[in-house]
């Protein structure tokens, strides 16, 4: 069993939040941390980084960051959203099915 104290212990997230910054308009979407940093070849991916909070946000952040590291670009944000919704939905369905 995990509690906020468990999350804080293993991730050092303040108060054990698994979601990164608050999910507010001032801290969401493009206002999250960028994958790129000022340090050459250092990229960020997490619930704290773009595109948002939570497990789905962290999964999407990882995929987006990987695409950026590989130098791939998706043609538009609409295509990006559709692609992620499809991929993440399939991943969540697989995980849910395996847990049953």
C-alpha positions in Angstrom: 0.0 0.0 0.0 1.2 3.5 -0.8 0.4 6.7 0.8 1.4 10.3 0.1 4.2 9.8 2.6 5.4 6.8 0.5 5.3 9.0 -2.7 7.2 11.8 -0.9 9.8 9.3 0.4 10.6 7.8 -3.1 10.0 10.9 -5.3 10.8 13.8 -3.0 7.5 15.4 -4.2 6.3 17.9 -1.6 3.4 16.5 0.4 3.6 13.3 -1.7 1.8 14.7 -4.7 1.9 12.3 -7.7 0.6 14.9 -10.1 3.4 17.6 -10.3 2.3 21.2 -10.3 -1.3 22.1 -9.5 -3.7 21.5 -12.4 -4.6 25.1 -12.8 -4.7 27.3 -15.9 -1.6 29.1 -14.7 0.3 25.8 -14.5 -0.9 23.7 -17.4 -0.1 22.9 -21.0 2.6 25.1 -22.5 3.1 26.7 -19.1 4.7 23.5 -17.7 8.4 22.9 -17.8 9.8 22.4 -21.3 11.4 19.1 -22.4 14.5 21.1 -23.4 16.8 22.7 -20.9 19.7 25.2 -21.3 22.1 22.2 -20.7 23.0 20.5 -24.0 21.5 17.0 -24.3 19.6 17.3 -21.0 15.8 16.8 -21.4 13.0 16.7 -18.9 10.1 14.3 -18.8 7.6 13.9 -16.0 4.3 14.9 -14.5 5.9 18.2 -13.8 6.8 18.8 -17.5 4.7 19.5 -20.6 1.9 18.5 -21.3 0.5 18.1 -17.8 -0.1 16.3 -14.5 -0.9 12.7 -13.5 0.1 9.4 -14.9 -1.3 10.0 -18.3 0.5 13.3 -18.4 3.8 11.7 -17.4 3.4 8.9 -20.0 2.6 11.5 -22.7 5.5 13.7 -21.5 7.9 10.7 -21.9 6.7 10.0 -25.4 6.9 13.6 -26.5 10.3 14.0 -25.0 11.5 10.9 -26.8 10.2 12.2 -30.1 12.1 15.5 -29.4 15.3 13.7 -28.5 15.0 11.6 -31.7 14.4 14.8 -33.7 10.9 13.9 -34.8 8.1 16.4 -35.1 4.4 15.8 -35.3 2.8 18.0 -37.9 0.3 19.8 -35.7 -1.0 19.9 -32.2 -4.4 18.4 -33.4 -2.5 15.4 -34.9 -0.5 15.2 -31.7 -3.6 15.1 -29.5 -5.3 12.5 -31.6 -2.2 10.3 -31.7 -1.8 10.5 -27.9 -5.4 9.8 -27.2 -5.3 6.7 -29.3 -1.9 5.5 -28.0 -2.6 6.3 -24.3 -6.1 4.8 -24.5 -4.7 1.5 -25.9 -2.0 1.5 -23.2 -4.4 2.1 -20.4 -6.7 -0.6 -21.7 -3.8 -3.1 -21.8 -2.7 -2.2 -18.2 -6.3 -2.4 -16.9 -6.8 -5.8 -18.6 -3.6 -7.2 -17.2 -4.5 -6.1 -13.7 -7.9 -7.9 -13.8 
